[in-house]
Amino acid sequence: MQKLFFNFQLALEGVAANRLRAFLTALGIVFGVAAVIAMLAIGTGARETILAQMRLIGANNIVVTSQMDAAQSEEEEAAQSAGQEKNTKPWSPGLNLGDVRAISAILPGVAAMSPEVILPVTVIRDGKLGKSRAVGVTNAFFALNNLGVDQGSLFHPTHLERGDPVCIIGQDIVRRYFSAGNPIGQRIKCGQNWLRIIGVLEERIAKKDQLENLGIRDYNQDIYIPLQTALIRFKDRSYAHSRNIGRNRGNNNSAAENYHQLDRLVVRVADSEELLATSNVIARLLKRRHQTVVDYEMAVPEKMLEAQQETQDTFNKVLAFIAGISLLVGGIGIMNIMLASVLERTKEIGTRRSLGATRKDIVQQFLLEAIFISLLGGISGILVGVGAARFIAISYDIPTEVSAWSIILSFGVASVIGLVFGLFPARRAAKLDPIKALRSD
C-alpha cells in the first residue's frame, strides 16, 4: 500500500507538471460524459412525460367521442355545389345509453365504463357570473381518470338513481366562487338549476399542451353532476323531434346540431392484451347500432403513447450511441497523450528503474496518471452535463431529468476508459530497457 501510494503521488506530480496537456486531454472525457448525461436526461424526461400522460388518461382505456357524420356532410356539400339532390343516408340515434348497455352485455372483458354528457352552462354564485361546463358522469368517471376527492365525497347511489341536484366541483371553481370559505354543503346555480356541493376534487396539475395533445379537458374547471341529473334536469338530446328527423330530410340547420345523448364514453378493458381486439368489436357494434353511420370517433390513447415511447426510446439509443462515440474518442486521446508522455519521459523511467523501481511500479505510475486524468474529466463532465440538461430544459422547454444511475454510469465509464486506454502506454513504459532509457536525450 505504501508503494501504491508513492506511485500515486508520482502520478499526481506528472499531471501537475503538465497541467495544460492534462487539461486538453481531459476535455474529450468532459464532453463525452456531459453528452451522455444530457442525452440520458432528455430521454428520461421524455419517458416521464409519457408516463405522466398515461396516468392522465388511465390504463387500458378506449375512448369513444361523439361527432357529426363528416362523410355525410361532405357528400351533402358536394351534391349541393353540383346542383344535385342530397342522398338520404340511414338515420343514426347517436351515441346513447343503449350503446353502453349493449357493450356491457356483449363484452365480458370490459372492467368499467364511464359515459359523459358535457353541457356548457352559466354559473352564478354571490353575484359572480362565469362560464363553465356541467359534466354528467357516474362514479366510474373518477376511477377511470385517476381523480380523487379532496373534500366531501363522491355521489351516493341514490344521487345517481334519482338525478338529485348535487355536484362535485374542481379546484378552479373553488378558487373562483368559494375563495372565502368551505364550499361543502353550499349551493351554486348552473344554468337554471341550483346544485348542492357534496365534494371537491383533488387538483390535477398538468400542462395545457399535454391536455390538448391527449384530447382531454382541464378537470379543475368543471362542475360534475350525476348522469341522470344531466339528462333529467338539464338536457336529454335523445328525445326525437322534428329537427332530428330533418337531419336526413334536407334540413341544413339541423345538420350542425348535436343529436348525441352522450358526448363521450370511456371503456376500460380488464386485460391489456385484449385492448385492440375489444376496440374493434366495439367499433363494429356501434356501426351496426348506428345504422352504418360513423358519427363517432374511437381512440386507444395508451397504444398511441406506447408507439410514441418506442420512437422516443429508439431516438434516445441513437443519441446515447453518438455520446458513447465521444467518450471513445476521449479515451483514444488519453492513450495518444500518454504514449507521447512515455517517449518524453524515457530518461525519468530509466532513472526510476536504476534506483530499484520494478516494472509493476512503472505500470502503476502511468496507469494511475491516466485514471486520474480520466476521473478528473469525468467529474467535470458530470457538472457540465447537469448544467447542460438544465439549460436545455429552460431554454428550449424540453423536459429533462438527471437520474442518479446516469451519473454513476458516466463516472464508471470514465474510470474504465482511463484504465483501458492507459494500460497500453503504461505497459510500454515498463518494457523500456533502463540502460537505453538512461542514455536517451
C-alpha positions in Angstrom: 0.0 0.0 0.0 2.9 2.4 0.7 4.4 1.7 -2.7 1.0 2.2 -4.3 0.5 5.5 -2.5 4.0 6.6 -3.5 3.3 5.7 -7.2 0.1 7.7 -6.9 2.0 10.7 -5.7 4.4 10.5 -8.6 1.4 10.3 -11.0 -0.1 13.5 -9.5 3.3 15.2 -9.9 3.4 14.1 -13.5 -0.1 15.6 -14.1 0.8 18.8 -12.2 4.0 19.2 -14.3 2.0 19.2 -17.5 -1.3 20.9 -16.5 -2.2 22.3 -19.9 -1.6 18.9 -21.6 -3.6 17.1 -18.9 -6.5 19.7 -19.2 -6.6 19.3 -23.0 -6.5 15.5 -22.7 -9.4 15.5 -20.2 -11.6 17.7 -22.4 -12.5 14.7 -24.5 -13.8 12.9 -21.4 -15.5 16.0 -20.2 -17.6 16.5 -23.3 -18.2 12.8 -23.7 -19.5 12.4 -20.2 -21.5 15.6 -20.4 -23.1 14.4 -23.7 -24.1 11.1 -22.2 -25.7 12.7 -19.1 -27.5 15.3 -21.2 -28.8 12.8 -23.7 -30.0 10.4 -20.9 -31.6 13.3 -19.1 -33.6 14.2 -22.2 -34.6 10.5 -22.7 -35.6 10.1 -19.0 -37.6 13.4 -19.1 -39.4 12.3 -22.3 -40.2 8.9 -20.7 -41.5 10.5 -17.5 -43.7 12.8 -19.6 -45.2 9.9 -21.4 -45.8 8.1 -18.1 -47.5 11.2 -16.7 -49.7 11.3 -19.8 -50.6 7.7 -19.3 -51.6 8.5 -15.7 -53.8 11.3 -17.0 -55.7 9.1 -19.4 -55.6 5.9 -17.3 -54.6 2.4 -18.3 -56.4 0.1 -20.8 -58.9 2.7 -21.8 -60.8 3.0 -25.1 -62.3 6.5 -25.7 -65.4 6.9 -27.9 -66.2 10.5 -28.8 -69.4 11.6 -30.5 -69.2 13.7 -33.6 -71.2 14.7 -36.7 -71.1 12.4 -39.6 -68.2 14.0 -41.6 -68.6 11.8 -44.6 -72.3 12.6 -44.9 -71.7 16.3 -44.6 -69.0 16.2 -47.3 -71.3 14.3 -49.6 -74.1 16.8 -49.0 -71.9 19.8 -49.7 -70.6 18.2 -52.9 -74.1 17.4 -54.1 -75.3 20.9 -53.3 -72.4 22.5 -55.2 -73.2 20.3 -58.2 -76.9 21.2 -58.0 -78.0 17.7 -57.3 -80.3 16.4 -54.6 -78.7 15.1 -51.4 -78.7 11.4 -50.9 -80.5 10.4 -47.7 -78.4 8.2 -45.5 -79.7 5.9 -42.7 -80.8 7.7 -39.6 -78.5 7.3 -36.6 -79.7 7.7 -33.0 -76.2 8.9 -32.0 -74.1 7.8 -29.1 -76.5 6.9 -26.3 -77.0 4.9 -23.1 -78.3 2.0 -25.2 -74.8 1.7 -26.6 -73.4 1.5 -23.1 -75.8 -1.3 -22.2 -75.1 -3.2 -25.4 -71.3 -3.1 -24.8 -71.7 -4.2 -21.3 -73.9 -7.2 -22.3 -71.7 -8.4 -25.2 -68.2 -7.8 -24.0 -67.3 -9.7 -20.7 -63.8 -8.3 -20.8 -64.9 -4.8 -20.0 -63.9 -3.8 -16.5 -65.7 -0.4 -16.3 -67.4 2.2 -18.4 -67.9 5.9 -17.9 -70.5 7.7 -20.1 -70.3 11.5 -20.1 -72.6 14.4 -21.0 -70.9 17.7 -21.4 -73.1 20.8 -21.2 -71.9 24.4 -21.3 -73.6 26.4 -18.5 -73.6 29.8 -16.9 -72.5 29.7 -13.3 -73.8 32.2 -10.7 -72.7 32.4 -7.1 -72.9 35.5 -4.8 -73.1 37.9 -7.7 -70.3 36.3 -9.6 -71.1 35.3 -13.1 -69.0 33.0 -15.3 -68.9 30.2 -17.9 -68.2 26.6 -17.1 -69.2 23.1 -18.1 -71.6 20.8 -16.3 -70.4 17.2 -16.9 -72.8 14.4 -16.2 -70.9 11.4 -15.0 -71.1 8.3 -12.8 -68.6 7.5 -10.0 -66.7 5.3 -12.6 -65.6 8.6 -14.2 -63.4 9.5 -11.2 -61.8 6.0 -11.0 -61.0 5.8 -14.7 -59.4 9.2 -14.8 -57.5 8.7 -11.5 -59.3 11.6 -9.8 -59.6 11.7 -6.1 -61.7 13.8 -3.7 -60.0 16.4 -1.7 -63.1 17.4 0.4 -66.5 15.8 0.8 -67.4 12.6 -1.0 -68.4 11.1 -4.4 -72.0 10.6 -5.5 -74.2 8.4 -3.3 -76.0 5.6 -5.3 -79.4 7.4 -4.6 -78.0 10.6 -6.2 -77.2 8.7 -9.3 -80.5 6.8 -9.5 -82.9 9.8 -8.7 -80.9 12.5 -10.5 -80.6 14.7 -7.4 -79.4 18.3 -7.7 -75.9 17.7 -6.3 -72.5 18.3 -7.7 -68.7 17.9 -7.2 -66.6 20.8 -8.3 -63.0 21.3 -9.4 -60.3 23.4 -7.7 -60.6 26.3 -10.2 -64.4 26.6 -9.3 -63.4 26.7 -5.7 -60.9 29.5 -6.2 -63.3 31.5 -8.4 -66.5 31.3 -6.4 -65.6 30.0 -2.9 -62.3 31.6 -2.0 -63.7 32.9 1.3 -64.9 29.6 2.8 -65.6 25.9 2.6 -67.8 25.1 -0.4 -69.2 21.7 1.0 -72.9 22.0 1.6 -73.3 25.3 -0.2 -75.3 25.9 -3.3 -74.3 27.1 -6.8 -76.5 27.9 -9.8 -75.7 26.2 -13.1 -77.9 27.3 -15.9 -81.5 27.1 -14.5 -80.6 24.6 -11.7 -79.4 25.1 -8.2 -77.0 22.4 -7.1 -75.7 21.5 -3.7 -72.0 20.8 -3.5 -71.1 17.5 -1.9 -67.4 17.2 -2.9 -64.3 19.0 -4.2 -61.8 17.2 -6.5 -58.1 17.0 -5.8 -56.2 19.4 -8.1 -54.9 17.8 -11.2 -51.7 19.5 -12.3 -51.0 19.2 -16.0 -49.6 21.4 -18.7 -52.1 22.9 -21.2 -50.2 21.4 -24.2 -50.3 17.9 -22.6 -54.1 18.2 -22.2 -54.5 19.3 -25.8 -52.4 16.5 -27.2 -54.3 13.9 -25.3 -57.7 15.4 -26.1 -58.8 15.7 -22.5 -60.2 18.6 -20.6 -58.8 20.5 -17.6 -60.7 18.7 -14.8 -60.1 21.6 -12.4 -62.5 23.8 -14.3 -65.6 21.6 -14.5 -68.7 21.0 -12.4 -69.6 17.3 -12.1 -73.2 16.2 -11.7 -74.8 12.7 -11.7 -75.5 11.5 -15.2 -79.3 11.2 -14.6 -79.3 14.8 -13.2 -77.8 16.0 -16.5 -80.4 14.1 -18.6 -83.4 14.9 -16.4 -82.8 18.4 -15.1 -80.6 19.9 -17.8 -81.0 18.4 -21.3 -81.5 15.0 -22.9 -80.7 15.2 -26.6 -82.0 11.7 -27.3 -85.6 12.8 -27.4 -86.9 12.7 -31.0 -88.4 15.8 -32.5 -88.8 17.3 -36.0 -85.3 18.6 -36.0 -83.9 15.1 -35.5 -86.0 13.8 -38.4 -84.9 16.7 -40.5 -81.3 15.6 -40.3 -81.9 13.2 -43.1 -84.6 15.2 -45.0 -82.6 18.1 -46.2 -82.8 20.4 -43.2 -79.5 22.2 -43.3 -79.9 23.9 -40.0 -80.3 20.6 -38.1 -77.1 19.1 -39.6 -74.9 21.1 -37.3 -77.0 20.4 -34.2 -75.6 17.8 -31.7 -78.1 14.9 -31.6 -76.0 12.6 -29.4 -77.3 11.7 -26.0 -73.7 11.1 -24.8 -70.7 13.2 -25.7 -68.1 10.7 -24.6 -67.7 7.1 -23.5 -64.6 5.7 -21.8 -64.4 1.9 -21.7 -61.7 0.2 -19.6 -60.6 -3.3 -20.6 -59.5 -5.7 -17.9 -56.7 -7.3 -20.0 -54.3 -5.0 -21.8 -53.6 -7.7 -24.4 -57.3 -7.6 -25.5 -57.3 -3.8 -25.9 -57.1 -3.6 -29.7 -59.4 -6.6 -30.2 -62.0 -5.1 -27.9 -61.8 -1.7 -29.7 -62.5 -3.5 -33.0 -65.5 -5.3 -31.6 -66.9 -2.0 -30.1 -66.4 -0.3 -33.5 -68.4 -3.0 -35.3 -71.1 -2.9 -32.6 -71.5 0.8 -32.8 -71.5 0.8 -36.6 -74.4 -1.7 -36.5 -76.4 0.1 -33.9 -75.9 3.5 -35.7 -77.2 2.1 -39.0 -73.7 2.1 -40.6 -73.3 5.8 -39.9 -69.9 6.5 -38.4 -70.8 9.5 -36.2 -68.3 8.7 -33.5 -64.5 8.6 -33.2 -62.6 5.9 -31.4 -59.1 6.1 -29.9 -56.8 4.0 -27.8 -54.6 6.6 -26.2 -52.4 4.1 -24.4 -51.4 2.4 -27.7 -50.6 5.8 -29.3 -48.4 6.7 -26.3 -46.7 3.3 -26.4 -45.8 3.9 -30.0 -44.6 7.4 -29.2 -42.5 5.9 -26.3 -40.9 3.3 -28.7 -40.0 6.0 -31.1 -38.5 8.1 -28.3 -36.6 5.1 -26.9 -35.1 4.5 -30.4 -34.1 8.1 -30.7 -32.5 8.0 -27.2 -30.5 5.0 -28.1 -29.1 6.7 -31.2 -28.2 9.8 -29.1 -26.6 7.6 -26.4 -24.6 5.8 -29.1 -23.3 9.2 -30.5 -22.4 10.3 -27.0 -20.6 7.0 -26.4 -18.5 7.7 -29.5 -17.5 11.0 -27.9 -16.3 9.0 -24.9 -14.4 6.6 -27.1 -12.7 9.5 -28.9 -11.7 10.9 -25.4 -10.2 7.5 -24.5 -8.2 7.4 -27.6 -7.0 10.9 -26.8 -5.8 9.8 -23.4 -3.9 6.9 -24.9 -2.3 9.1 -27.5 -1.1 11.7 -25.0 0.2 9.0 -22.6 2.2 7.4 -25.4 3.7 10.8 -26.2 4.4 11.3 -22.5 6.2 7.9 -22.3 8.5 9.0 -25.1 9.2 12.4 -23.5 9.9 10.9 -20.1 12.1 8.0 -21.1 15.0 9.3 -19.0 12.7 9.6 -16.0 11.7 6.0 -16.4 15.3 4.8 -16.7 16.3 6.7 -13.6 13.4 5.1 -11.6 14.4 1.7 -12.8 18.0 2.2 -11.9 17.0 3.2 -8.4 15.1 0.0 -7.8 11.6 0.5 -9.3 10.1 -2.6 -10.8 8.1 -2.8 -14.0 5.0 -3.1 -11.8 5.8 0.3 -10.3 6.2 1.9 -13.7 2.9 0.4 -14.8 1.2 1.7 -11.7 2.6 5.2 -12.1 1.5 5.7 -15.7 -1.8 3.8 -15.2 -2.7 5.9 -12.2 -1.9 9.1 -14.1 -4.2 8.1 -16.9 -7.0 7.1 -14.5 -6.6 10.4 -12.6 -6.9 12.4 -15.8 -10.0 10.4 -16.8 -11.6 10.7 -13.4 -10.9 14.5 -13.4 -12.6 14.7 -16.8 -15.5 12.5 -15.6 -16.2 14.7 -12.5 -16.0 17.9 -14.7 -18.2 16.2 -17.3 -20.9 15.4 -14.7 -21.1 19.0 -13.7 -21.2 20.2 -17.3 -23.8 17.6 -18.2 -26.1 18.5 -15.3 -25.8 22.2 -16.3 -26.4 21.4 -20.0 -29.6 19.4 -19.1 -30.9 22.3 -17.1 -30.0 24.8 -19.8 -31.9 22.7 -22.4 -35.0 22.4 -20.1 -35.1 26.2 -19.5 -34.1 27.5 -23.0 -36.0 25.0 -25.2 -38.8 23.9 -22.9 -37.7 20.2 -23.3 -38.4 18.1 -20.2 -35.1 16.7 -18.7 -34.5 14.7 -15.7 -31.0 13.8 -14.5 -31.1 10.5 -12.7 -28.5 9.1 -10.2 -27.9 6.0 -12.3 -26.9 8.1 -15.3 -24.3 9.9 -13.2 -23.0 6.6 -11.8 -22.9 5.1 -15.3 -21.0 8.1 -16.7 -18.5 8.1 -13.9 -17.9 4.4 -14.1 -17.4 4.6 -17.9 -14.9 7.4 -17.4 -13.0 5.2 -14.9 -12.9 2.2 -17.2 -11.7 4.4 -20.1 -8.8 5.6 -18.0 -8.0 2.0 -17.1 -8.3 0.5 -20.5 -6.7 3.3 -22.6 -4.0 3.9 -20.0 -2.9 0.3 -19.7 -1.1 0.1 -23.1 1.1 3.2 -22.6 1.9 2.1 -19.1 3.0 -1.4 -20.1 5.1 0.1 -23.0 6.8 2.4 -20.4 7.5 -0.6 -18.2 9.1 -2.6 -21.0 11.8 0.1 -21.7 15.3 -1.1 -21.1 16.7 1.0 -18.2 20.2 1.2 -19.7 18.9 2.5 -23.1 16.5 4.9 -21.2 19.3 6.5 -19.3 21.3 7.0 -22.5 18.4 8.8 -24.2 18.5 12.6 -24.5 
